[in-house]
Amino acid sequence: MALPRCAGVLLPLFSVRTACGWGLGELPDLAALAPWMQRTGLRVLMTLPLLEVALGQASPYSALSAFALDPAHLALGELEDFEELGGETALPRADRDCLDHLRQAAQVDWSEIRRLKGTWLRRSFDRFLASGAGNGSERARDLEAFRDRERSWLFDYALFRALKDAQPEGWWRVDWPEALRRREPAAMAKAREKLARSCAYYEYVQWVAHRQLEAARAQARRFEVLFAGDLPFMVAEDSADAGARQDELRFDASIGAPPDEYSKEGQDWGLPVYRWEVIASRGFDWLRKRGKRMAEAFDLVRVDHVVGFYRTYVRPRDGSKPFFSPRAEAEQLRQGETVIAALRSGGASVVAEDLGVVPAFVRRSLGRLEVPGFRVLRWEKEEDGRFRDPAGWPALSVATTGTHDTTTLATWWEELTPSERKQVCAVPALRGLVEASSFSPQVHQSLLEAVYQSGSGLTLVPVQDLYGLRDRINVPGTVGAANWTWRLPWTLPQLMGDPQCRAQGGSLRRLAERSGRA
């Protein structure tokens, strides 16, 4: 897949700050970013996964569903049922105070956002039913068409969420009645009947969320802005898909990553393991559907942990030695290429997150398949440790300064030792920085210039690095309030109108023009 020579930004939707949002970025904000992007010379907007996050979690890579959008990102202000209730003016004083606090907060308060927004989404649904909109109207017909179209996942998802509401502290594998755990038809039908209204509510919420995403994408296209989505490698163990497809997964082991220079013990992500033999026997149906869904919502799809689709690092929970599945390289190669074909079968244009410990045969395979991988400035080195000149990076690649899991460009630069900085500055475009230990405007501009002038077809730079900020998104291997909660220090109007932001935006625009990315 050839990449157009252009520039983009990695910006988690939850990090977007607006005056009318409920404490985080919302789906219509994806379109609202488009004028800023056009002015700044950016064409691709990449978010982190927008899927609903597992209950009690904040990481977008721990999904409750492989298909359902996170209701936290739904914009109540764009929902006519909420407006018919009186909109924000109808909120009681306590809720208005809570909303004011969420809007002004430095970080995303996921639990309060979910509580407050969930309350008013349910009232909006009640209004939808009571107003007659739920019976024969154009909107009702549209909802019914959505139900029919998305039935393959929506039916199981809605029942799973309704059951979770009925027993919020319990996991399906541990705490549900055996008949429901085993998905016995009679038990499932009885639960569906008993929880019919709750199931209908969750179907309504997904209908609204998907409509808002579709509308945002259509509006962004008017500014020639493309959306890039992120497909997580696996869903959470306590998820709708894990319950519905439990015979395709292993729960006596978890997925992780092998030891490397950053993690001597390796990583354990606590996610279930694919039963590849079962998935293959079904023609990789689940992955085909996931790829098709992503193609319908996004112009470009980042495939998380692509090496895991070739060979999954399995960590048995009985403490026995971890291993790769499949074990043989020939089988790994065959499987990985089959999975990529399945993900592409619905029309998805994919790029591979190929970072970390990735065997050479995987990179060669991605090259043959014309799947772009990532080139991260701080990690691109020859075997002897010399930094590779970005000018020589292949066109079939995505250039970046960092990821959601790394320190920012500013922090990375100032943490370099003099010896490390000397190595970095052997790159021709950076030779004038060898004595610059602080992250000055000159250093910032030169580092961005090196990435923009790279041979990569697409540059995709975290928003913090575009503006020289030091806040990071996530620290791998840690759990805390600082992970997955960062918000921009400016609202969208400020991003467009603040003098310093405007100046940097103009600089980025000129950089895109000089590098042939405008």
C-alpha positions in Angstrom: 0.0 0.0 0.0 1.6 3.3 -1.1 1.4 6.1 1.4 0.8 9.6 0.2 3.6 12.0 1.2 1.8 13.9 4.0 2.0 14.7 7.7 -0.3 13.7 10.5 -0.8 13.9 14.2 -1.3 11.3 17.0 -3.9 12.8 19.3 -5.9 10.6 21.7 -9.6 11.7 21.5 -9.8 11.8 25.3 -7.0 14.4 25.3 -9.1 16.9 23.3 -10.4 19.8 25.4 -13.4 21.9 24.5 -15.7 24.3 26.3 -18.8 22.1 25.7 -17.3 18.6 26.2 -18.0 16.6 29.3 -14.5 16.4 30.6 -12.8 14.7 27.5 -12.9 14.8 23.7 -16.1 13.6 22.0 -16.7 12.1 18.6 -17.8 15.3 16.9 -14.5 16.9 18.0 -12.8 14.7 15.5 -14.4 16.9 12.8 -13.9 20.1 14.8 -10.1 19.4 14.7 -10.1 19.4 10.9 -9.8 23.2 10.4 -6.8 23.4 12.8 -5.2 20.5 11.0 -5.7 22.1 7.6 -4.2 25.3 8.8 -1.2 23.4 10.4 -0.5 21.3 7.3 -1.7 18.1 8.8 -3.7 15.6 6.8 -4.0 12.4 8.9 -5.6 12.4 12.4 -4.7 9.3 14.3 -6.4 8.4 17.6 -5.9 5.6 20.1 -8.6 2.9 20.0 -12.2 4.3 20.4 -13.7 1.0 21.5 -15.5 0.7 24.8 -13.0 0.1 27.6 -13.4 -2.8 30.0 -15.2 -1.8 33.2 -12.8 -0.3 35.8 -10.1 0.1 33.2 -8.7 3.2 31.5 -6.4 1.7 28.9 -8.0 1.8 25.4 -6.1 -1.4 24.7 -8.2 -3.3 27.2 -11.4 -3.3 25.3 -14.8 -4.6 26.5 -15.8 -5.1 22.9 -14.0 -5.4 19.5 -16.8 -3.4 17.9 -18.7 -1.2 20.4 -17.6 2.5 20.6 -17.0 3.9 24.1 -20.1 5.7 25.2 -17.8 8.1 27.1 -17.0 9.7 23.8 -20.6 10.2 22.7 -21.6 13.9 22.6 -24.8 14.5 24.6 -24.9 18.0 23.2 -25.4 16.6 19.7 -28.2 14.2 20.8 -31.7 15.5 20.1 -33.2 13.3 22.9 -31.0 15.0 25.4 -31.9 18.5 24.0 -35.6 17.6 24.3 -35.0 17.0 28.0 -33.8 20.6 28.2 -30.1 19.9 27.6 -27.6 21.1 30.1 -30.1 23.6 31.5 -32.1 20.6 32.8 -29.2 19.3 34.9 -29.7 19.7 38.6 -27.2 21.8 40.5 -25.1 18.9 41.7 -24.7 17.6 38.1 -23.9 21.1 36.8 -21.2 21.5 39.4 -19.8 18.1 38.5 -19.8 19.0 34.8 -18.0 22.3 35.5 -15.4 20.4 37.5 -14.9 17.8 34.8 -14.4 20.5 32.1 -11.8 22.4 34.1 -9.9 19.3 35.4 -6.3 18.9 34.4 -6.9 15.1 33.8 -9.7 12.9 32.5 -11.8 11.6 35.4 -13.1 8.5 33.7 -15.3 7.2 36.6 -17.1 10.5 37.1 -17.5 11.1 33.3 -19.0 7.6 32.9 -21.3 8.1 35.9 -22.6 11.5 34.8 -22.9 10.8 31.1 -24.4 7.4 31.7 -27.2 8.9 33.9 -28.2 11.3 31.1 -27.8 8.8 28.3 -30.3 6.6 30.1 -32.7 9.6 30.5 -32.2 10.4 26.8 -33.1 6.9 25.9 -36.2 7.1 28.0 -37.1 10.3 26.2 -36.6 8.6 22.9 -39.1 5.9 23.8 -41.6 8.2 25.5 -41.7 10.7 22.7 -42.8 8.1 20.2 -39.5 8.3 18.3 -39.0 4.7 19.3 -42.1 3.6 17.4 -42.3 3.9 13.7 -40.4 7.2 13.2 -37.6 7.7 10.7 -35.1 7.6 13.6 -36.7 4.4 14.9 -36.4 2.8 11.4 -32.8 3.9 11.3 -32.1 2.3 14.6 -33.7 -0.9 13.5 -31.6 -0.9 10.3 -28.5 -0.4 12.5 -29.6 -3.4 14.7 -30.0 -5.6 11.7 -26.8 -4.5 10.0 -24.7 -4.9 13.2 -26.5 -8.0 14.7 -23.4 -10.2 14.4 -21.8 -8.4 17.4 -24.5 -6.0 18.7 -26.8 -8.7 20.0 -24.1 -10.3 22.2 -22.7 -7.0 23.3 -26.0 -5.5 24.4 -26.9 -8.6 26.4 -23.4 -8.7 27.9 -23.7 -5.1 29.1 -27.1 -5.7 30.4 -25.9 -8.7 32.4 -23.0 -6.7 33.7 -25.3 -4.0 34.9 -27.3 -6.7 36.8 -24.1 -7.9 38.4 -21.6 -5.1 38.1 -18.9 -6.6 40.3 -18.9 -10.1 38.7 -16.9 -11.5 35.8 -18.7 -13.6 33.3 -16.2 -16.5 33.7 -16.4 -16.6 37.5 -19.6 -15.1 38.8 -22.3 -15.7 36.2 -24.6 -18.8 36.4 -23.2 -21.7 34.6 -25.9 -21.8 32.0 -25.1 -18.2 31.0 -21.3 -18.9 31.1 -21.9 -21.8 28.7 -24.2 -19.7 26.6 -27.0 -22.3 26.7 -29.7 -21.0 24.3 -32.6 -21.2 26.8 -30.7 -19.3 29.5 -29.6 -16.7 26.9 -33.2 -16.2 25.6 -34.6 -15.9 29.1 -31.9 -13.3 30.1 -32.6 -11.4 26.9 -36.3 -11.3 27.6 -35.8 -10.3 31.3 -33.3 -7.5 30.3 -35.0 -6.4 27.1 -35.1 -2.7 28.0 -31.5 -2.7 29.1 -30.4 -4.4 25.9 -32.4 -1.9 23.9 -30.7 0.9 25.7 -27.2 -0.3 24.8 -28.2 -0.8 21.2 -29.5 2.8 21.2 -26.2 4.1 22.6 -24.2 2.3 20.0 -26.5 3.6 17.2 -26.0 7.1 18.4 -22.2 6.8 18.8 -21.7 5.2 15.3 -23.9 7.9 13.7 -21.7 10.6 15.4 -18.5 9.0 14.2 -19.8 8.6 10.6 -20.9 12.3 10.6 -17.5 13.4 12.0 -15.7 11.5 9.3 -17.9 13.0 6.5 -17.3 16.5 7.8 -13.5 16.0 8.2 -13.3 14.9 4.5 -14.5 18.3 3.4 -11.1 19.6 4.8 -9.3 16.6 3.2 -8.5 15.2 6.6 -8.2 11.4 6.9 -9.0 9.4 10.0 -6.5 6.7 11.2 -7.9 4.2 13.7 -6.2 1.8 16.0 -7.1 -1.9 16.1 -6.1 -3.5 19.5 -4.5 -6.9 19.3 -6.9 -8.5 21.8 -10.0 -7.7 23.9 -10.1 -7.9 27.7 -10.9 -11.2 29.3 -14.0 -9.8 30.9 -15.5 -8.7 27.5 -18.4 -9.3 25.3 -16.3 -10.9 22.6 -14.5 -13.2 25.0 -17.8 -14.5 26.3 -19.3 -14.9 22.9 -16.2 -16.5 21.4 -14.8 -18.3 24.4 -14.0 -21.5 22.4 -11.7 -19.3 20.2 -9.7 -18.2 23.2 -7.5 -19.6 26.0 -8.0 -18.3 29.5 -5.4 -20.5 31.2 -2.7 -18.3 29.9 -2.2 -14.6 28.9 -0.6 -12.6 26.2 2.6 -10.6 26.7 5.9 -9.7 25.2 9.3 -11.4 25.6 12.1 -9.8 27.6 14.0 -7.0 25.9 16.3 -4.1 26.9 13.3 -2.2 28.5 11.8 -5.1 30.4 14.1 -7.9 31.6 11.2 -10.0 32.8 9.1 -9.4 29.7 5.5 -8.1 29.9 2.3 -9.7 30.9 -0.8 -7.9 29.5 -3.4 -10.0 31.2 -5.3 -10.6 28.0 -6.6 -14.0 26.8 -4.8 -16.0 24.1 -6.0 -16.8 20.6 -6.7 -20.4 19.9 -5.3 -20.1 16.4 -6.3 -23.6 15.3 -10.0 -22.9 16.1 -9.8 -19.4 14.5 -8.3 -20.8 11.4 -10.9 -23.5 11.1 -13.5 -20.7 10.9 -11.7 -18.9 8.2 -10.5 -16.1 10.6 -14.1 -14.9 10.6 -13.7 -12.7 13.8 -10.7 -10.9 12.4 -12.3 -10.4 9.0 -15.3 -8.7 10.7 -13.0 -6.6 12.9 -11.0 -5.5 9.8 -14.2 -4.7 7.9 -15.6 -2.6 10.8 -12.4 -0.6 11.0 -12.5 0.0 7.2 -16.0 1.3 7.5 -14.9 3.9 10.1 -11.4 4.8 9.2 -9.3 5.7 6.2 -6.2 4.1 7.7 -5.9 1.3 10.3 -2.9 0.8 12.6 -2.7 -2.9 13.6 -1.5 -3.0 17.1 1.3 -5.6 18.0 1.4 -7.0 14.5 4.1 -9.4 15.4 1.6 -11.1 17.7 -0.4 -12.2 14.7 2.6 -14.0 13.4 3.7 -15.4 16.7 1.9 -14.8 20.0 4.0 -14.8 23.2 2.0 -17.0 25.5 2.5 -16.9 29.3 0.9 -19.9 31.0 -0.8 -19.0 34.3 0.6 -22.1 36.0 4.1 -20.6 36.0 5.5 -22.8 33.3 7.8 -21.5 30.7 6.4 -18.9 28.2 6.4 -19.9 24.5 5.4 -18.6 21.1 2.3 -19.8 19.3 2.7 -21.1 16.7 6.1 -22.5 17.5 7.7 -23.1 14.0 8.8 -20.1 11.9 7.2 -21.4 8.7 3.9 -21.7 10.4 4.2 -18.3 12.0 4.9 -16.8 8.6 1.9 -18.5 7.0 -0.4 -17.5 9.9 0.7 -13.8 10.0 0.2 -13.3 6.3 -3.2 -15.0 6.5 -4.3 -12.8 9.3 -3.2 -9.6 7.5 -5.2 -10.8 4.4 -8.2 -11.3 6.7 -7.9 -7.9 8.2 -7.6 -6.4 4.7 -10.4 -8.4 3.2 -13.0 -5.8 4.1 -11.1 -3.0 2.4 -8.9 -1.8 5.3 -5.7 0.1 4.5 -3.4 -1.1 7.2 -0.1 0.0 8.8 1.7 -2.2 11.2 2.8 -1.4 14.7 6.0 -3.4 14.3 8.0 -2.1 17.3 9.8 -4.0 20.0 11.3 -7.5 19.4 10.3 -8.2 15.8 12.1 -11.0 13.9 13.6 -10.3 10.6 11.3 -12.6 8.7 8.3 -10.6 9.9 9.7 -7.4 8.6 10.5 -9.0 5.3 6.9 -10.4 5.2 5.5 -6.9 5.8 7.6 -5.6 3.0 6.4 -8.2 0.6 2.8 -7.5 1.5 3.4 -3.7 1.2 2.3 -3.1 4.7 4.1 0.1 6.1 5.7 -0.2 9.5 6.9 2.5 11.9 10.2 4.3 12.1 10.8 6.0 15.5 13.6 8.5 15.5 15.1 7.5 18.8 15.1 3.7 18.0 16.2 3.6 14.4 19.8 2.3 14.6 22.1 0.1 12.7 23.5 -3.1 14.3 26.6 -1.2 15.4 24.5 1.4 17.2 24.7 4.2 14.7 21.5 6.2 14.2 20.0 5.7 10.8 19.6 8.9 8.7 15.8 9.6 8.4 16.4 10.8 4.9 17.1 7.1 4.0 14.0 5.7 5.6 11.8 3.8 3.1 8.8 5.5 1.6 6.7 2.5 2.7 6.9 3.5 6.3 5.5 5.9 8.9 8.0 8.3 10.6 7.4 9.5 14.1 9.2 10.9 17.1 7.6 8.6 19.7 4.5 6.7 20.7 1.8 6.8 23.3 4.1 4.6 25.5 7.3 6.7 25.3 8.6 9.8 26.9 8.0 13.0 24.9 10.6 14.3 22.4 11.5 17.1 24.9 12.1 14.6 27.8 14.0 12.2 25.6 16.4 14.8 24.4 17.2 16.2 27.8 17.7 12.7 29.2 20.4 11.9 26.6 23.9 11.6 27.9 26.6 13.6 26.1 27.7 10.4 24.5 24.2 9.5 23.3 23.6 13.0 22.1 26.8 12.8 20.0 25.5 9.6 18.4 22.2 11.2 17.6 23.9 14.2 16.1 25.9 12.1 13.7 22.7 12.3 11.6 23.4 15.0 9.0 20.3 17.0 9.8 21.2 17.2 13.5 24.9 17.9 13.4 24.6 21.4 14.7 22.9 20.2 18.0 25.8 18.2 19.6 26.4 20.9 22.3 22.7 21.6 22.9 21.7 19.8 26.1 18.4 21.7 26.7 15.4 21.3 24.5 15.5 24.8 22.9 13.3 26.0 20.1 16.2 25.3 17.7 16.5 21.7 18.9 12.7 21.3 18.7 12.6 22.6 15.2 15.6 20.6 14.0 14.2 17.3 15.3 10.9 17.9 13.7 12.6 18.8 10.5 14.6 15.6 10.5 11.4 13.6 10.8 9.4 15.7 8.3 12.3 15.5 5.8 12.5 11.7 6.2 12.0 9.3 3.3 8.9 7.9 4.9 5.6 8.5 3.1 3.7 9.5 6.2 4.9 11.4 9.3 2.7 10.8 12.3 3.9 12.9 15.3 2.3 12.9 18.8 0.7 16.3 19.5 2.9 16.8 22.5 6.0 16.7 20.3 4.5 19.0 17.7 4.1 21.7 20.4 7.1 20.8 22.6 5.1 19.6 25.6 6.4 17.2 28.2 3.3 15.3 29.3 3.2 11.6 28.4 0.2 9.4 27.8 1.2 6.1 29.4 4.0 4.6 31.3 4.1 0.9 30.4 4.1 -1.6 33.3 2.5 0.9 35.7 -1.0 1.6 36.9 -1.9 5.0 38.1 -4.0 8.2 37.6 -1.5 9.7 35.2 -2.0 6.9 32.6 -4.5 7.5 29.8 -5.8 10.7 31.4 -3.7 13.5 29.8 -5.6 16.5 28.4 -4.4 19.3 26.1 -3.7 22.5 28.0 -5.8 24.4 25.4 -9.3 24.2 24.1 -9.8 23.9 20.4 -10.5 27.6 19.9 -7.3 28.4 21.9 -5.3 25.9 19.7 -6.4 28.0 16.8 -6.2 31.5 18.4 -3.6 31.5 21.1 -0.6 33.5 19.8 2.0 30.9 20.7 -0.1 28.1 19.3 -0.7 30.0 16.1 3.0 30.7 15.7 3.9 27.0 16.1 1.0 26.1 13.8 2.4 28.4 11.1 5.9 26.9 11.6 4.5 23.4 11.2 2.6 24.4 8.1 5.8 25.8 6.5 7.7 22.6 7.6 5.1 20.5 5.8 5.4 22.7 2.7 9.3 22.5 2.7 9.2 18.7 3.0 6.6 18.2 0.3 3.9 17.1 2.8 1.5 20.0 2.5 
